[in-house]
Amino acid sequence: MQHLTSLASPWLEVHALGSIEAAGQTLPLTAFSLGNADPALPAVGYFGGVHGLERIGSHVVLAFLHSLVTRLQWDESLHQLLASMRLVFLPLVNPGGLLLGTRANPQGVDLMRNAPVDADERAPAMISGQRLSPHLPWYRGAPDAAMQTESETLCRFVQQQLLPHRFALSVDCHSGFGFVDRIWFPFAHTARPIEHLAELYALAQIQDASLLHHPYVMEPQSRHYLTHGDLWDHLYLQARARHAEHTFLPLTLEMGSWLWIKKNPRQLFSRAGIFNPQIAHRQQRVLRRHLGWLDFIARAAHSHARWLPQGEARAQAHEAALDRWYRGRPH
């Protein structure tokens, strides 16, 4: 991130969002942006490092940003793209957790369980978020406490940089158990469908048609489990309340870490190895694997008017999405 800041040019804006304290150090919360900030134009946000253990998420975001910055030196088509859209990046949301090697932040709070949203149905114990102790995993924070600095910073950044745009996408990069890479979308706190289900179905359709043989399974997070305090549920609900006429589609890239463990079972004996590739060439392979999809998301946002369903087509897309993700499938 310091290297990218040193490369700051007329195209790259650097945003100092604040700092947090961890292990006697002051760690900055830094964001970057490229392109046209006009809210009438589409925008995409890329986020990583919400969980400190999952550093591969930050690496993927930084690799994509580095690619864009270097391409701007010669790629005229990228200049044309950025003239009519906005890209923003918050590559490391939880620097204290990364420094300490923990999923939670230095206060022991799991940032993805920290928003003021409660599951409206039965959620699994512990993993859905607990308020017993910061010494146990998935701690949400005290019941009446404000959100953590990192959570509040992410939410404020999204509220300022993405929600005012008429169309916006976000991608939050994580790693987790599984043999496939998943693209999750809200909701996490309820099994009911999101209001923009038709738009997400249309995005899945152009992804399947354009990225032949891609490895991703796209689905609502509620297909797996419900949680309390999901930041993206919270931000989507805020977008609906404040900008009902806008379209905001938050996505989570959940990279399947068992893919790396299968190749190198010794990683099971390393806390970091459970969530990150530990061999250099496999890390490089993971970065290559996802850069094309991150670029696809930017281009899909830029050309959203060509694929967003309208009128009767939207109703048909909604029904097709219910068939694909909800009907006839046990929760």
Summary of the structure (lengths in Angstrom):
residues: 331
radius of gyration: 19.0
end to end distance: 40.6
largest distance: 58.3
contacts: 1107
relative contact order: 0.16
helix: 41%
strand: 19%
